């Protein structure tokens, strides 16, 4: 089974809009792909939902619980300094390393520019689906 890490922007797009990000979340819910997430990714998602969508705490918690029901939590142990333009994006790569993932799915141009790190391919949601 494919092992995948989704960037925060994929969760946001997949929760609020139909399209390739939503289809990827549906594939995870159906058990077609194995999705991994870290505490750092969840914390960023919660910040974005509060800041950009002004959601209430219970709505944010519901989204978090839904994600945790379709994704496996991993603890990132190896730190990387690969994304110079936006060091905060390194947490996505660190989660992929910790979970031994095959793919990172993102809309982030800094990550997409890398294309591959070790054996982890970095794709947009349209390229992946």
Number of C-alpha atoms within 10 A of each C-alpha: 8 10 17 26 30 25 24 23 17 21 21 18 16 18 15 10 10 10 12 18 27 19 15 24 23 15 16 19 17 11 13 14 18 18 27 26 27 22 14 16 21 18 12 15 20 19 14 17 17 15 10 8 11 12 14 10 12 9 13 19 13 11 18 16 12 13 21 16 12 20 22 14 18 16 14 19 10 11 13 14 13 16 16 10 10 12 12 12 20 17 22 23 26 23 29 27 22 17 21 15 20 18 22 28 26 24 19 17 10 16 25 16 11 13 13 15 15 7 11 19 18 25 21 20 19 14 9 15 12
